[in-house]
């Protein structure tokens, strides 16, 4: 039994919980200051999943304006370790795909580790191009 599930837009009061999820999933330092403009950016849709009032998952959709069209990029998909395997990651990603479509994006992309590719492939994502990175 999952409990009462709610997908909603992230609010300022949720940022500390999201920082803890990012620390758990990515090793991001939860004590670092969060970008105060993140929630007010009209091109970022940060959503959370709450179960019985507890934030257990998050993901964000970034709308990128290209020269003649819009692209949706899903970032920072995180499900709390004790809630994995319940379909929450799928629920929030599918929610953001629908948001991307509603925004008129011609495609939705995301980056994933090799081990997570099968998870996203079940939602019809496919590997098409290579991502090249320089970390600073």
MOKABEL-V746479 format. One record per residue. N is the residue number from 1. PSI is psi in degrees with one decimal (* if undefined). OMEGA is omega in degrees with one decimal (none if undefined). D_CENTER is the distance of its C-alpha to the mean C-alpha in Angstrom with 1 decimal. Layout:
n=(N,N)
psi=(PSI,PSI)
omega=(OMEGA,OMEGA)
d_center=(D_CENTER,D_CENTER)
//
This chain:
n=(1,2,3,4,5,6,7,8,9,10,11,12,13,14,15,16,17,18,19,20,21,22,23,24,25,26,27,28,29,30,31,32,33,34,35,36,37,38,39,40,41,42,43,44,45,46,47,48,49,50,51,52,53,54,55,56,57,58,59,60,61,62,63,64,65,66,67,68,69,70,71,72,73,74,75,76,77,78,79,80,81,82,83,84,85,86,87,88,89,90,91,92,93,94,95,96,97,98,99,100,101,102,103,104,105,106,107,108,109,110,111,112,113,114,115,116,117,118,119,120,121,122,123,124,125,126,127,128,129,130,131,132,133,134,135,136)
psi=(128.2,-39.6,-172.7,114.4,135.0,123.4,126.4,168.0,138.9,141.9,165.8,-37.7,-15.4,-11.5,-39.1,-41.0,-39.3,-40.8,-38.9,-39.8,-41.7,-37.3,-43.9,-44.2,-41.5,-3.9,14.1,137.9,110.3,-14.1,-8.4,146.9,141.5,149.7,113.0,-19.0,-8.7,-44.8,-21.4,-4.1,119.8,-8.0,9.4,126.4,94.8,125.9,157.2,160.1,127.3,137.8,120.4,41.9,-2.0,131.6,119.2,-7.4,154.9,158.1,158.2,146.1,124.7,125.3,120.0,123.6,114.1,-177.4,-35.0,15.9,171.8,148.2,136.6,130.8,120.3,132.9,156.1,51.3,117.3,132.4,133.3,138.7,-36.7,-2.0,6.5,150.9,3.4,3.1,10.3,-39.5,-43.6,-44.0,-45.6,-36.0,-44.9,-37.0,-44.5,-30.9,-44.1,-37.8,-41.8,-44.8,-44.1,-28.6,-2.2,20.9,141.3,-18.6,162.2,130.4,165.2,161.5,143.3,152.4,159.9,-38.4,-22.2,-7.0,-44.3,-35.5,-49.1,-29.7,-31.0,-18.9,19.0,10.5,147.5,152.0,122.1,-36.6,167.9,143.9,132.6,137.7,139.6,120.4,139.9,*)
omega=(-177.7,-172.7,-178.8,-175.6,179.7,171.7,-178.7,176.8,177.8,176.5,-178.3,-179.5,-177.5,-169.7,179.6,178.7,177.9,177.8,177.9,176.5,179.0,178.0,179.7,-174.0,-171.0,-175.9,179.1,-178.6,-176.9,-179.2,178.5,179.4,179.8,-179.2,-177.0,-179.6,-175.7,-176.2,-178.3,178.7,-177.0,-179.9,177.5,176.7,178.1,179.9,176.3,167.5,175.6,171.0,-178.0,175.9,-179.9,178.4,-174.8,179.2,176.1,172.1,-179.3,173.8,176.5,177.3,-179.2,179.1,175.3,-174.2,-177.5,-179.9,-179.2,-178.5,173.6,177.4,178.8,-177.6,167.5,174.9,-177.1,171.1,179.0,-176.1,-178.1,-179.8,179.8,179.7,-179.2,179.8,-177.5,177.5,178.6,-179.1,-175.8,177.6,178.3,176.5,-179.3,174.9,177.9,177.0,178.6,177.2,-178.8,178.9,178.1,179.0,-179.5,173.8,176.1,-178.5,170.5,174.9,-179.7,172.1,178.7,-177.4,180.0,179.9,179.4,177.5,-178.4,177.8,177.4,178.1,176.5,169.5,175.4,178.3,-179.4,-174.0,176.7,173.6,177.3,-171.7,163.9,178.1,-177.4,none)
d_center=(23.7,20.2,21.4,20.4,16.8,15.2,12.0,12.2,11.4,11.0,14.6,16.4,17.6,14.2,13.6,15.8,14.2,10.7,12.8,14.4,11.4,10.6,14.4,14.6,12.1,12.8,16.1,15.0,17.8,17.0,20.2,19.3,19.3,16.1,16.2,17.8,17.1,13.3,13.5,16.4,15.3,15.8,13.6,10.3,8.8,6.9,7.2,8.4,10.6,14.0,16.8,20.2,19.0,17.0,13.3,12.2,8.5,5.4,1.8,3.6,6.2,9.2,12.5,15.0,18.6,20.7,24.5,24.9,21.6,17.9,15.0,11.4,9.0,5.4,4.5,4.3,3.6,6.7,9.5,12.7,15.4,17.8,15.7,14.7,16.5,16.4,14.1,11.3,8.7,10.5,10.7,7.3,6.7,10.3,9.8,7.7,10.3,13.0,11.9,12.1,15.5,16.6,16.2,18.5,16.4,18.5,15.8,12.1,11.3,9.2,10.7,11.5,14.4,17.5,17.2,13.8,15.2,17.0,14.1,12.5,16.1,16.7,14.4,16.6,14.7,17.5,18.3,20.1,20.3,20.2,18.2,20.5,19.7,21.8,20.7,22.5)
//
